[in-house]
């Protein structure tokens, strides 16, 4: 009925979805360990991403935390003693790069890779076990996966990402934690155009 108005709206949508813009997103999902690492069990995960992107490239700082006790008891060795524990509070902090190979007005699909630190604490905040120090087990995390975004408006989107995490938790003298992990996250995010 108003073609000039519709064209103006379409041009605005296109302008908001092109060029350099900031990215921010909240993540919620599940972390699924494999191999011997599955002794820790699956854990819910929440986090956020913040970074920037253009039409094809995105670089984000990512922080995710995982919680709930281990589904099984695991053993650690500290100071010539053995301790059976179920405590778990972990996460990932790193940098992720996404390359979008499908970039439509309302839809993005791409592959991404990341690297950072992955680990978990052996005690919770109500406990102070000096004999358990160091109080965490950690590993370098190199990961890769895919990301899909669907834009509900020109700046707001929901998405899904899945990644395979190459990690190597070393638990000297205790329960073997050899194995990698798979994670799936729902994304709620937005982009803000950077005007120059």
N, C-alpha and C positions, 0 to 999 in steps of 0.2 A: 504494500500500500504506500510505503514511503521508501522508495529505493535509495534515495540519497542518504537518508538516515541509516538504513541498513548497511550501506557501503561504508559509512563513517564508523559504525560499530565494528564492522569486520576489519577495517584498517587499524583501529585501536587495538583489537584483539591480537592482530598480527604483530603490531609494534611491541606490545607487552611481552610477546613470546619469542622475540628475536633480539639479537645483540647480547651484550654482557649484562648479567643480573646476579644478585645475591641469591643464595639458596639456604633455606632453613627447614628442618624437618624433625618430627618426633617419630621414634621407632618403638614398636612393640612386637615381640615375637617369642620364639622358642629356640633354644640352643640344644643340639642333640649330639652328644659325644659318641664316638665309635671305638671299636677295639677295646683294649684294656681300660681306656679312659671312661668307658661306659659305666664303670663302677660308681662314678659321680652322679649318674642319672641325668635325665633331661631337666633343664631349668628355664623358667620364664626370663625374658630379657626386656629391658626398657632402656631408652637412650635418646640421643639427639645428634643431629648433624648440622654443621654450619660451614658454608663455603661460597663458591661462586661458579658460574657456568656461562657458556654461550650456547649456540644451537647444538653443537656436537660434543663439547667437552665439559666435564664437571669435576671439580676438585673440592673435597670436603674433609674437614676434621670430624671424626666420629668418636663418640663416647657411649658405651653401652655397659649396663650393670646387670648382673644375674644374681638371683637370690633363691632362697629356700634351701633347706639342708640336703645333703647328699642322700640319695635313695638307698645307698648301701654304706656300711662301715668300711672305712679304709684305714690303713696303718701307716704311720710315719715313724722314722727313727730320728731321735734328737738326743744328744748328750748321752750316748750309749744306752738309751732306753727306747722302748717301743710304746706308741700311743695309738689307741683305736679311736677314731673320730668320725663324726658325721657333719661337722660344721662346714658351711660353704657360703661364701659371698665373693663373687668374682666379676670379671668383666673384660672389656676390650677397649683400648684407646689407640687410635691410629689415624692414618691418612688414607682416604679412598679416592681413586680416580675412575670416572665413568666415561666411556666413549659410546655415544648414542649413534646407532646406525639406522634407526628409524626415528624421524623427528617430524611429526605432523602437528597441526594446530592444537589438537586436544590429546595427543598421545605421543609418548616417548618409549623407546625400547633400546636398551644398550647392554653392553658387557662392562664389568668393572673389576678392578683389582685393588687390593689394599695391603698395608703392612703396619704393624704396630706391636704393642705389648698385650699379652693375654695372661691372666692369672687369677688366683683366688686366695682368700684368706683362710687360715686354718682355725681361727677362733672368732667368736662374735664379740660385740662391744661390751657384753656383761662379764667377760672373762679376761683375766690377765695372767697368762701362762708364760713366765719368764723362761721356764725350761723348754718351751716349744720353739724358741727363736732359732732361725728366722720363722716368722709367723705366716709366711705365704709361699706358694709354689707358682712359678711363672714361666713364660716361654715367649719367644719371638713368634709372631703370628703373620704368616703370608697367606693371603686369601684371594679368591676369585669367584665371580658369580654373574648373575644377570639382574637387571633392574627394569621394571615396567612402571611408568607413571601415566595416570589418566587425569587430565585437567578438567575440573568442574567449573572453573572460571579461568580468566586469563592469567591469574596469579596463584590460584589455590589448586592443589592436586592431592590425590590419594594414589598410593602405589604399593608395589610388592617387590621385595628383593630376596634373593636366595644366594647363599655363599657357602663355599667349601673352605674350611680353615685348616691350613697345615700348621700344626703346633707340636711341641715336643716337651711335655711336662716331665721333668726328671725328679723322681722321688727316691733318692738314694736310701737303700736298705728297707724301704717300705713297699706298699702295694704298687705294682706296676701301673703306670698311667700312660703307657704308650698308646697313641692313637690320635686321630684327628677329630674334627667336629663339623657338623653341618648346621647352618642356622637359616631360619626363615623369619622375615620381618614384614609387618604391615607398616606403611609410611603415610604420615599425614604432614604435608609440607606446603611451602609456598616459595615463590620467587618475587623479588622486588627489582624492578628495572633501575639501573644505575644511569642517571642522566649526566652527560658530559657537556 
